[in-house]
């Protein structure tokens, strides 16, 4: 089966970026469906994803209430899902093995568009406060899988990322020397409510000058 021929290029890019990040695929019946689920602070981001996937979604985003098992506190989340679709089974095979999210060696064939990179950053990226560098929360993937993603970043985007150890886990780290390239490729896709994850370079200079 092909890589989702019923989807537009924009939808394919969103699906790949989301599955690299916080998105997940569920297969409760015959075919897989994509689940989009973010904290209430990212409501605008959920609706942005919905606008791209509206023609394959089951309904508009709505609130879920989730109780923390340890604290007992209730947290609000915004959620929607697509229909179960045969075309999503392709992505199930690409990103999952034995119910665990994985990175296959051929990921570079599908993770090659700036929109996918932007969505991955908006899902899982965070800026360092002390310098113009970026870290991606990739500790759900093995060291070898993260190496594969670094190779993909270099080959498809010209971004030289490295692996940094944080406590007992490894994360993908994009150094300050690469940030101009990153901004040039994805700034146009970053939605206003998440611009703090990739602030313009001149904003960083201004912040340092006022310290």
Rosetta blueprint (number, residue, H / E / L):
1 X L
2 X L
3 X L
4 X L
5 X L
6 X L
7 X L
8 X L
9 X H
10 X H
11 X H
12 X H
13 X H
14 X H
15 X H
16 X H
17 X H
18 X H
19 X H
20 X H
21 X L
22 X L
23 X L
24 X E
25 X E
26 X E
27 X L
28 X L
29 X L
30 X L
31 X L
32 X E
33 X E
34 X E
35 X E
36 X E
37 X E
38 X E
39 X E
40 X H
41 X H
42 X H
43 X H
44 X H
45 X H
46 X H
47 X H
48 X H
49 X H
50 X H
51 X H
52 X H
53 X H
54 X H
55 X H
56 X H
57 X E
58 X L
59 X L
60 X L
61 X L
62 X E
63 X E
64 X E
65 X E
66 X E
67 X E
68 X L
69 X L
70 X L
71 X L
72 X L
73 X L
74 X E
75 X E
76 X E
77 X E
78 X E
79 X E
80 X E
81 X E
82 X E
83 X L
84 X L
85 X E
86 X H
87 X H
88 X H
89 X H
90 X H
91 X H
92 X H
93 X H
94 X H
95 X H
96 X E
97 X E
98 X L
99 X L
100 X E
101 X E
102 X L
103 X L
104 X L
105 X L
106 X L
107 X H
108 X H
109 X H
110 X L
111 X L
112 X L
113 X L
114 X H
115 X H
116 X H
117 X H
118 X H
119 X H
120 X H
121 X H
122 X H
123 X H
124 X H
125 X E
126 X E
127 X E
128 X L
129 X L
130 X L
131 X L
132 X L
133 X L
134 X E
135 X E
136 X E
137 X L
138 X L
139 X L
140 X L
141 X L
142 X L
143 X H
144 X H
145 X H
146 X H
147 X H
148 X H
149 X H
150 X H
151 X H
152 X H
153 X H
154 X H
155 X H
156 X H
157 X H
158 X L
159 X L
160 X L
161 X E
162 X E
163 X E
164 X E
165 X E
166 X E
167 X L
168 X L
169 X E
170 X E
171 X E
172 X E
173 X E
174 X E
175 X L
176 X H
177 X H
178 X H
179 X H
180 X H
181 X H
182 X H
183 X H
184 X H
185 X H
186 X H
187 X H
188 X H
189 X H
190 X L
191 X L
192 X H
193 X H
194 X H
195 X H
196 X H
197 X H
198 X H
199 X L
200 X L
201 X H
202 X H
203 X H
204 X H
205 X H
206 X H
207 X H
208 X H
209 X H
210 X L
211 X L
